[in-house]
């Protein structure tokens, strides 16, 4: 659940940062989500704003995917280091054949 929250926050903040230049002079709620931006664009008859919203959303999703991949990579490295064999097993010494004395 924490991972979903972190990635969701990354998507949201990246989207809002990326769409902000296109929202100058529009209501504040226009940039809260891609769907809200598309709704405002349809209401105002601004198709270029729909394209900007779509581009910003795709960029935000790519950013979150890269962050997620980075987290998975770090986790894999930590696991590899945690489960690596720290010492080599002792070599089994060959025993000399025992001599038996026949009586």
N, CA, C and O atoms as CSV, one atom per row, in Angstrom:
chain,resi,resn,atom,element,x,y,z
A,1,UNK,N,N,0.810,-1.188,0.000
A,1,UNK,CA,C,0.000,0.000,0.000
A,1,UNK,C,C,0.862,1.265,0.000
A,1,UNK,O,O,0.516,2.265,-0.629
A,2,UNK,N,N,1.979,1.205,0.709
A,2,UNK,CA,C,2.841,2.375,0.767
A,2,UNK,C,C,3.415,2.689,-0.611
A,2,UNK,O,O,3.556,3.855,-0.980
A,3,UNK,N,N,3.746,1.643,-1.371
A,3,UNK,CA,C,4.278,1.839,-2.715
A,3,UNK,C,C,3.274,2.513,-3.633
A,3,UNK,O,O,3.633,3.371,-4.439
A,4,UNK,N,N,2.004,2.116,-3.504
A,4,UNK,CA,C,0.953,2.729,-4.318
A,4,UNK,C,C,0.811,4.197,-3.951
A,4,UNK,O,O,0.648,5.047,-4.827
A,5,UNK,N,N,0.871,4.493,-2.670
A,5,UNK,CA,C,0.757,5.886,-2.224
A,5,UNK,C,C,1.929,6.729,-2.733
A,5,UNK,O,O,1.746,7.869,-3.161
A,6,UNK,N,N,3.108,6.165,-2.682
A,6,UNK,CA,C,4.292,6.907,-3.137
A,6,UNK,C,C,4.210,7.153,-4.644
A,6,UNK,O,O,4.433,8.273,-5.104
A,7,UNK,N,N,3.895,6.120,-5.401
A,7,UNK,CA,C,3.821,6.280,-6.857
A,7,UNK,C,C,2.663,7.189,-7.254
A,7,UNK,O,O,2.784,7.958,-8.208
A,8,UNK,N,N,1.552,7.113,-6.543
A,8,UNK,CA,C,0.426,8.013,-6.808
A,8,UNK,C,C,0.788,9.462,-6.553
A,8,UNK,O,O,0.393,10.350,-7.309
A,9,UNK,N,N,1.536,9.701,-5.491
A,9,UNK,CA,C,1.993,11.060,-5.196
A,9,UNK,C,C,2.936,11.561,-6.276
A,9,UNK,O,O,2.878,12.730,-6.658
A,10,UNK,N,N,3.795,10.695,-6.766
A,10,UNK,CA,C,4.713,11.079,-7.843
A,10,UNK,C,C,3.939,11.436,-9.097
A,10,UNK,O,O,4.233,12.439,-9.747
A,11,UNK,N,N,2.937,10.611,-9.446
A,11,UNK,CA,C,2.120,10.903,-10.634
A,11,UNK,C,C,1.421,12.241,-10.470
A,11,UNK,O,O,1.446,13.068,-11.382
A,12,UNK,N,N,0.801,12.462,-9.325
A,12,UNK,CA,C,0.038,13.686,-9.099
A,12,UNK,C,C,0.924,14.929,-9.135
A,12,UNK,O,O,0.606,15.902,-9.818
A,13,UNK,N,N,2.016,14.897,-8.410
A,13,UNK,CA,C,2.870,16.090,-8.361
A,13,UNK,C,C,3.553,16.359,-9.700
A,13,UNK,O,O,3.711,17.514,-10.096
A,14,UNK,N,N,3.958,15.294,-10.400
A,14,UNK,CA,C,4.586,15.473,-11.711
A,14,UNK,C,C,3.582,16.039,-12.707
A,14,UNK,O,O,3.905,16.933,-13.489
A,15,UNK,N,N,2.356,15.507,-12.671
A,15,UNK,CA,C,1.321,16.013,-13.570
A,15,UNK,C,C,1.051,17.489,-13.316
A,15,UNK,O,O,1.024,18.287,-14.253
A,16,UNK,N,N,0.850,17.855,-12.056
A,16,UNK,CA,C,0.528,19.247,-11.730
A,16,UNK,C,C,1.664,20.193,-12.096
A,16,UNK,O,O,1.422,21.313,-12.546
A,17,UNK,N,N,2.894,19.751,-11.906
A,17,UNK,CA,C,4.045,20.579,-12.286
A,17,UNK,C,C,4.116,20.750,-13.800
A,17,UNK,O,O,4.406,21.840,-14.294
A,18,UNK,N,N,3.851,19.676,-14.529
A,18,UNK,CA,C,3.972,19.699,-15.993
A,18,UNK,C,C,2.833,20.477,-16.663
A,18,UNK,O,O,3.050,21.119,-17.691
A,19,UNK,N,N,1.608,20.426,-16.088
A,19,UNK,CA,C,0.461,21.074,-16.721
A,19,UNK,C,C,0.352,22.553,-16.327
A,19,UNK,O,O,-0.337,23.315,-17.005
A,20,UNK,N,N,1.009,22.962,-15.261
A,20,UNK,CA,C,0.865,24.326,-14.728
A,20,UNK,C,C,1.038,25.431,-15.770
A,20,UNK,O,O,0.233,26.362,-15.767
A,21,UNK,N,N,2.036,25.391,-16.664
A,21,UNK,CA,C,2.175,26.471,-17.640
A,21,UNK,C,C,0.980,26.609,-18.597
A,21,UNK,O,O,0.712,27.696,-19.110
A,22,UNK,N,N,0.278,25.514,-18.829
A,22,UNK,CA,C,-0.877,25.553,-19.736
A,22,UNK,C,C,-2.142,26.075,-19.062
A,22,UNK,O,O,-3.137,26.328,-19.740
A,23,UNK,N,N,-2.123,26.238,-17.760
A,23,UNK,CA,C,-3.334,26.598,-17.016
A,23,UNK,C,C,-3.374,28.051,-16.559
A,23,UNK,O,O,-4.204,28.417,-15.727
A,24,UNK,N,N,-2.497,28.869,-17.088
A,24,UNK,CA,C,-2.461,30.273,-16.680
A,24,UNK,C,C,-3.808,30.923,-17.012
A,24,UNK,O,O,-4.268,30.878,-18.153
A,25,UNK,N,N,-4.425,31.521,-16.003
A,25,UNK,CA,C,-5.697,32.208,-16.187
A,25,UNK,C,C,-6.924,31.320,-16.073
A,25,UNK,O,O,-8.046,31.795,-16.248
A,26,UNK,N,N,-6.735,30.043,-15.782
A,26,UNK,CA,C,-7.867,29.119,-15.634
A,26,UNK,C,C,-8.142,28.872,-14.153
A,26,UNK,O,O,-7.286,29.151,-13.313
A,27,UNK,N,N,-9.317,28.357,-13.826
A,27,UNK,CA,C,-9.629,28.056,-12.422
A,27,UNK,C,C,-8.633,27.066,-11.816
A,27,UNK,O,O,-8.067,26.229,-12.519
A,28,UNK,N,N,-8.429,27.173,-10.500
A,28,UNK,CA,C,-7.455,26.309,-9.822
A,28,UNK,C,C,-7.767,24.823,-9.951
A,28,UNK,O,O,-6.851,24.005,-10.037
A,29,UNK,N,N,-9.051,24.464,-9.965
A,29,UNK,CA,C,-9.406,23.050,-10.040
A,29,UNK,C,C,-9.088,22.434,-11.390
A,29,UNK,O,O,-9.173,21.215,-11.537
A,30,UNK,N,N,-8.729,23.228,-12.367
A,30,UNK,CA,C,-8.421,22.706,-13.703
A,30,UNK,C,C,-7.190,21.814,-13.697
A,30,UNK,O,O,-7.099,20.902,-14.519
A,31,UNK,N,N,-6.251,22.045,-12.810
A,31,UNK,CA,C,-5.007,21.281,-12.824
A,31,UNK,C,C,-4.914,20.204,-11.781
A,31,UNK,O,O,-3.847,19.619,-11.599
A,32,UNK,N,N,-6.012,19.917,-11.079
A,32,UNK,CA,C,-5.933,18.907,-10.033
A,32,UNK,C,C,-5.759,17.497,-10.569
A,32,UNK,O,O,-5.135,16.661,-9.917
A,33,UNK,N,N,-6.304,17.222,-11.752
A,33,UNK,CA,C,-6.140,15.914,-12.378
A,33,UNK,C,C,-6.295,16.063,-13.886
A,33,UNK,O,O,-6.749,17.097,-14.376
A,34,UNK,N,N,-5.919,15.035,-14.603
A,34,UNK,CA,C,-6.053,15.065,-16.057
A,34,UNK,C,C,-7.521,15.136,-16.450
A,34,UNK,O,O,-7.880,15.833,-17.399
A,35,UNK,N,N,-8.367,14.418,-15.725
A,35,UNK,CA,C,-9.793,14.436,-16.042
A,35,UNK,C,C,-10.401,15.810,-15.788
A,35,UNK,O,O,-11.239,16.269,-16.564
A,36,UNK,N,N,-9.985,16.472,-14.707
A,36,UNK,CA,C,-10.493,17.817,-14.429
A,36,UNK,C,C,-10.039,18.796,-15.509
A,36,UNK,O,O,-10.801,19.675,-15.914
A,37,UNK,N,N,-8.813,18.647,-15.969
A,37,UNK,CA,C,-8.309,19.517,-17.026
A,37,UNK,C,C,-9.071,19.283,-18.325
A,37,UNK,O,O,-9.407,20.235,-19.029
A,38,UNK,N,N,-9.346,18.014,-18.649
A,38,UNK,CA,C,-10.119,17.717,-19.857
A,38,UNK,C,C,-11.535,18.276,-19.759
A,38,UNK,O,O,-12.083,18.748,-20.755
A,39,UNK,N,N,-12.120,18.229,-18.591
A,39,UNK,CA,C,-13.463,18.779,-18.388
A,39,UNK,C,C,-13.469,20.292,-18.605
A,39,UNK,O,O,-14.351,20.821,-19.282
A,40,UNK,N,N,-12.489,20.983,-18.034
A,40,UNK,CA,C,-12.393,22.440,-18.223
A,40,UNK,C,C,-12.149,22.755,-19.688
A,40,UNK,O,O,-12.726,23.703,-20.220
A,41,UNK,N,N,-11.301,21.973,-20.349
A,41,UNK,CA,C,-11.013,22.199,-21.770
A,41,UNK,C,C,-12.271,22.032,-22.610
A,41,UNK,O,O,-12.499,22.806,-23.539
A,42,UNK,N,N,-13.093,21.031,-22.295
A,42,UNK,CA,C,-14.336,20.821,-23.039
A,42,UNK,C,C,-15.317,21.960,-22.772
A,42,UNK,O,O,-16.012,22.414,-23.680
A,43,UNK,N,N,-15.367,22.414,-21.530
A,43,UNK,CA,C,-16.279,23.505,-21.172
A,43,UNK,C,C,-15.891,24.798,-21.879
A,43,UNK,O,O,-16.754,25.549,-22.334
A,44,UNK,N,N,-14.579,25.053,-21.969
A,44,UNK,CA,C,-14.104,26.298,-22.575
A,44,UNK,C,C,-13.873,26.174,-24.074
A,44,UNK,O,O,-13.609,27.175,-24.741
A,45,UNK,N,N,-13.968,24.970,-24.612
A,45,UNK,CA,C,-13.732,24.774,-26.048
A,45,UNK,C,C,-12.279,24.972,-26.425
A,45,UNK,O,O,-11.974,25.636,-27.416
A,46,UNK,N,N,-11.367,24.390,-25.628
A,46,UNK,CA,C,-9.922,24.521,-25.872
A,46,UNK,C,C,-9.292,23.143,-26.071
A,46,UNK,O,O,-8.804,22.539,-25.116
A,47,UNK,N,N,-9.302,22.644,-27.316
A,47,UNK,CA,C,-8.750,21.305,-27.566
A,47,UNK,C,C,-7.243,21.211,-27.300
A,47,UNK,O,O,-6.743,20.129,-26.993
A,48,UNK,N,N,-6.520,22.313,-27.410
A,48,UNK,CA,C,-5.077,22.276,-27.137
A,48,UNK,C,C,-4.808,21.951,-25.672
A,48,UNK,O,O,-3.768,21.389,-25.333
A,49,UNK,N,N,-5.749,22.308,-24.813
A,49,UNK,CA,C,-5.606,22.006,-23.394
A,49,UNK,C,C,-5.770,20.499,-23.140
A,49,UNK,O,O,-5.148,19.956,-22.227
A,50,UNK,N,N,-6.590,19.836,-23.931
A,50,UNK,CA,C,-6.741,18.381,-23.817
A,50,UNK,C,C,-5.428,17.702,-24.172
A,50,UNK,O,O,-4.998,16.775,-23.485
A,51,UNK,N,N,-4.791,18.159,-25.245
A,51,UNK,CA,C,-3.497,17.581,-25.636
A,51,UNK,C,C,-2.449,17.815,-24.553
A,51,UNK,O,O,-1.670,16.915,-24.238
A,52,UNK,N,N,-2.425,19.013,-23.984
A,52,UNK,CA,C,-1.475,19.307,-22.908
A,52,UNK,C,C,-1.730,18.413,-21.697
A,52,UNK,O,O,-0.787,17.934,-21.068
A,53,UNK,N,N,-3.009,18.187,-21.368
A,53,UNK,CA,C,-3.356,17.315,-20.237
A,53,UNK,C,C,-2.913,15.880,-20.503
A,53,UNK,O,O,-2.360,15.225,-19.619
A,54,UNK,N,N,-3.152,15.396,-21.705
A,54,UNK,CA,C,-2.750,14.030,-22.051
A,54,UNK,C,C,-1.236,13.868,-22.013
A,54,UNK,O,O,-0.725,12.880,-21.485
A,55,UNK,N,N,-0.519,14.840,-22.574
A,55,UNK,CA,C,0.946,14.780,-22.579
A,55,UNK,C,C,1.506,14.826,-21.161
A,55,UNK,O,O,2.430,14.083,-20.830
A,56,UNK,N,N,0.948,15.695,-20.328
A,56,UNK,CA,C,1.423,15.806,-18.949
A,56,UNK,C,C,1.143,14.524,-18.176
A,56,UNK,O,O,1.966,14.091,-17.369
A,57,UNK,N,N,-0.016,13.915,-18.419
A,57,UNK,CA,C,-0.358,12.670,-17.727
A,57,UNK,C,C,0.564,11.533,-18.141
A,57,UNK,O,O,1.037,10.775,-17.294
A,58,UNK,N,N,0.822,11.410,-19.435
A,58,UNK,CA,C,1.724,10.356,-19.917
A,58,UNK,C,C,3.130,10.559,-19.340
A,58,UNK,O,O,3.779,9.595,-18.934
A,59,UNK,N,N,3.591,11.793,-19.306
A,59,UNK,CA,C,4.906,12.088,-18.720
A,59,UNK,C,C,4.930,11.682,-17.244
A,59,UNK,O,O,5.903,11.092,-16.775
A,60,UNK,N,N,3.862,11.999,-16.518
A,60,UNK,CA,C,3.788,11.661,-15.099
A,60,UNK,C,C,3.802,10.142,-14.893
A,60,UNK,O,O,4.446,9.644,-13.970
A,61,UNK,N,N,3.097,9.420,-15.746
A,61,UNK,CA,C,3.075,7.958,-15.635
A,61,UNK,C,C,4.453,7.355,-15.936
A,61,UNK,O,O,4.880,6.410,-15.271
A,62,UNK,N,N,5.136,7.899,-16.927
A,62,UNK,CA,C,6.486,7.416,-17.243
A,62,UNK,C,C,7.435,7.677,-16.078
A,62,UNK,O,O,8.252,6.823,-15.733
A,63,UNK,N,N,7.326,8.849,-15.478
A,63,UNK,CA,C,8.174,9.180,-14.336
A,63,UNK,C,C,7.928,8.206,-13.188
A,63,UNK,O,O,8.879,7.701,-12.591
A,64,UNK,N,N,6.666,7.940,-12.875
A,64,UNK,CA,C,6.341,7.003,-11.799
A,64,UNK,C,C,6.839,5.596,-12.121
A,64,UNK,O,O,7.315,4.891,-11.231
A,65,UNK,N,N,6.736,5.184,-13.373
A,65,UNK,CA,C,7.208,3.861,-13.765
A,65,UNK,C,C,8.721,3.750,-13.590
A,65,UNK,O,O,9.220,2.716,-13.146
A,66,UNK,N,N,9.443,4.799,-13.934
A,66,UNK,CA,C,10.899,4.784,-13.751
A,66,UNK,C,C,11.277,4.743,-12.280
A,66,UNK,O,O,12.201,4.027,-11.893
A,67,UNK,N,N,10.569,5.505,-11.461
A,67,UNK,CA,C,10.833,5.482,-10.018
A,67,UNK,C,C,10.531,4.091,-9.464
A,67,UNK,O,O,11.307,3.560,-8.669
A,68,UNK,N,N,9.414,3.500,-9.874
A,68,UNK,CA,C,9.082,2.145,-9.436
A,68,UNK,C,C,10.133,1.133,-9.851
A,68,UNK,O,O,10.503,0.256,-9.069
A,69,UNK,N,N,10.612,1.253,-11.073
A,69,UNK,CA,C,11.659,0.346,-11.554
A,69,UNK,C,C,12.944,0.525,-10.752
A,69,UNK,O,O,13.637,-0.447,-10.451
A,70,UNK,N,N,13.254,1.764,-10.410
A,70,UNK,CA,C,14.438,2.032,-9.583
A,70,UNK,C,C,14.315,1.412,-8.206
A,70,UNK,O,O,15.281,0.858,-7.681
A,71,UNK,N,N,13.129,1.503,-7.617
A,71,UNK,CA,C,12.900,0.904,-6.302
A,71,UNK,C,C,13.040,-0.618,-6.374
A,71,UNK,O,O,13.623,-1.233,-5.480
A,72,UNK,N,N,12.514,-1.215,-7.419
A,72,UNK,CA,C,12.634,-2.669,-7.594
A,72,UNK,C,C,14.104,-3.062,-7.772
A,72,UNK,O,O,14.549,-4.066,-7.216
A,73,UNK,N,N,14.839,-2.292,-8.528
A,73,UNK,CA,C,16.259,-2.582,-8.737
A,73,UNK,C,C,17.037,-2.507,-7.427
A,73,UNK,O,O,17.852,-3.382,-7.135
A,74,UNK,N,N,16.787,-1.474,-6.645
A,74,UNK,CA,C,17.461,-1.344,-5.348
A,74,UNK,C,C,17.091,-2.522,-4.449
A,74,UNK,O,O,17.952,-3.077,-3.767
A,75,UNK,N,N,15.819,-2.902,-4.448
A,75,UNK,CA,C,15.390,-4.054,-3.652
A,75,UNK,C,C,16.083,-5.332,-4.075
A,75,UNK,O,O,16.481,-6.136,-3.232
A,76,UNK,N,N,16.228,-5.524,-5.376
A,76,UNK,CA,C,16.905,-6.723,-5.883
A,76,UNK,C,C,18.370,-6.741,-5.467
A,76,UNK,O,O,18.898,-7.794,-5.109
A,77,UNK,N,N,19.018,-5.607,-5.510
A,77,UNK,CA,C,20.429,-5.529,-5.102
A,77,UNK,C,C,20.560,-5.813,-3.612
A,77,UNK,O,O,21.462,-6.537,-3.192
A,78,UNK,N,N,19.658,-5.241,-2.810
A,78,UNK,CA,C,19.703,-5.494,-1.362
A,78,UNK,C,C,19.514,-6.984,-1.081
A,78,UNK,O,O,20.226,-7.551,-0.252
A,79,UNK,N,N,18.565,-7.620,-1.759
A,79,UNK,CA,C,18.347,-9.053,-1.557
A,79,UNK,C,C,19.552,-9.881,-1.971
A,79,UNK,O,O,19.928,-10.834,-1.288
A,80,UNK,N,N,20.153,-9.511,-3.094
A,80,UNK,CA,C,21.335,-10.247,-3.548
A,80,UNK,C,C,22.461,-10.124,-2.530
A,80,UNK,O,O,23.155,-11.102,-2.253
A,81,UNK,N,N,22.644,-8.947,-1.980
A,81,UNK,CA,C,23.701,-8.753,-0.988
A,81,UNK,C,C,23.364,-9.461,0.327
A,81,UNK,O,O,24.252,-9.996,0.991
A,82,UNK,N,N,22.097,-9.462,0.696
A,82,UNK,CA,C,21.701,-10.079,1.959
A,82,UNK,C,C,21.831,-11.603,1.920
A,82,UNK,O,O,22.159,-12.221,2.933
A,83,UNK,N,N,21.580,-12.203,0.777
A,83,UNK,CA,C,21.594,-13.658,0.688
A,83,UNK,C,C,22.860,-14.218,0.043
A,83,UNK,O,O,22.932,-15.409,-0.263
A,84,UNK,N,N,23.824,-13.387,-0.157
A,84,UNK,CA,C,25.047,-13.924,-0.753
A,84,UNK,C,C,25.796,-14.746,0.283
A,84,UNK,O,O,25.634,-14.554,1.488
A,85,UNK,N,N,26.598,-15.644,-0.196
A,85,UNK,CA,C,27.358,-16.510,0.687
A,85,UNK,C,C,28.598,-15.747,1.098
A,85,UNK,O,O,29.390,-15.342,0.246
A,86,UNK,N,N,28.778,-15.544,2.404
A,86,UNK,CA,C,29.890,-14.723,2.872
A,86,UNK,C,C,31.189,-15.496,2.989
A,86,UNK,O,O,32.262,-14.913,2.840
A,87,UNK,N,N,31.123,-16.780,3.249
A,87,UNK,CA,C,32.355,-17.560,3.330
A,87,UNK,C,C,32.207,-18.798,2.469
A,87,UNK,O,O,31.112,-19.316,2.247
A,88,UNK,N,N,33.323,-19.237,2.008
A,88,UNK,CA,C,33.307,-20.427,1.168
A,88,UNK,C,C,33.273,-21.671,2.064
A,88,UNK,O,O,33.870,-21.685,3.140
A,89,UNK,N,N,32.586,-22.687,1.620
A,89,UNK,CA,C,32.565,-23.909,2.428
A,89,UNK,C,C,33.957,-24.529,2.476
A,89,UNK,O,O,34.709,-24.476,1.502
A,90,UNK,N,N,34.287,-25.114,3.620
A,90,UNK,CA,C,35.597,-25.751,3.767
A,90,UNK,C,C,35.680,-26.931,2.813
A,90,UNK,O,O,34.719,-27.674,2.615
A,91,UNK,N,N,36.843,-27.074,2.239
A,91,UNK,CA,C,37.037,-28.200,1.324
A,91,UNK,C,C,37.067,-29.494,2.130
A,91,UNK,O,O,37.647,-29.572,3.213
A,92,UNK,N,N,36.439,-30.469,1.575
A,92,UNK,CA,C,36.469,-31.784,2.225
A,92,UNK,C,C,37.838,-32.374,1.979
A,92,UNK,O,O,38.265,-32.570,0.841
A,93,UNK,N,N,38.519,-32.653,3.088
A,93,UNK,CA,C,39.866,-33.208,2.946
A,93,UNK,C,C,39.752,-34.686,2.606
A,93,UNK,O,O,38.953,-35.434,3.170
A,94,UNK,N,N,40.574,-35.055,1.677
A,94,UNK,CA,C,40.589,-36.463,1.300
A,94,UNK,C,C,41.321,-37.243,2.379
A,94,UNK,O,O,42.446,-36.911,2.751
A,95,UNK,N,N,40.689,-38.249,2.857
A,95,UNK,CA,C,41.328,-39.075,3.872
A,95,UNK,C,C,42.211,-40.115,3.194
A,95,UNK,O,O,41.873,-40.693,2.161
A,96,UNK,N,N,43.342,-40.318,3.823
A,96,UNK,CA,C,44.236,-41.343,3.300
A,96,UNK,C,C,43.600,-42.714,3.561
A,96,UNK,O,O,42.999,-42.935,4.612
A,97,UNK,N,N,43.732,-43.597,2.629
A,97,UNK,CA,C,43.136,-44.915,2.861
A,97,UNK,C,C,43.734,-45.577,4.111
A,97,UNK,O,O,44.952,-45.619,4.287
A,98,UNK,N,N,42.875,-46.073,4.943
A,98,UNK,CA,C,43.370,-46.725,6.158
A,98,UNK,C,C,43.882,-48.130,5.832
A,98,UNK,O,O,43.308,-48.870,5.033
A,99,UNK,N,N,44.944,-48.436,6.466
A,99,UNK,CA,C,45.523,-49.761,6.214
A,99,UNK,C,C,44.979,-50.715,7.270
A,99,UNK,O,O,44.964,-50.422,8.465
A,100,UNK,N,N,44.549,-51.826,6.797
A,100,UNK,CA,C,44.075,-52.836,7.719
A,100,UNK,C,C,45.128,-53.934,7.854
A,100,UNK,O,O,45.769,-54.349,6.889
A,101,UNK,N,N,45.267,-54.363,9.051
A,101,UNK,CA,C,46.251,-55.411,9.298
A,101,UNK,C,C,45.484,-56.727,9.402
A,101,UNK,O,O,44.535,-56.868,10.173
A,102,UNK,N,N,45.927,-57.661,8.612
A,102,UNK,CA,C,45.255,-58.951,8.646
A,102,UNK,C,C,45.916,-59.826,9.707
A,102,UNK,O,O,47.144,-59.866,9.794
A,103,UNK,N,N,45.162,-60.489,10.469
A,103,UNK,CA,C,45.711,-61.324,11.534
A,103,UNK,C,C,45.615,-62.779,11.165
A,103,UNK,O,O,46.028,-63.642,11.941
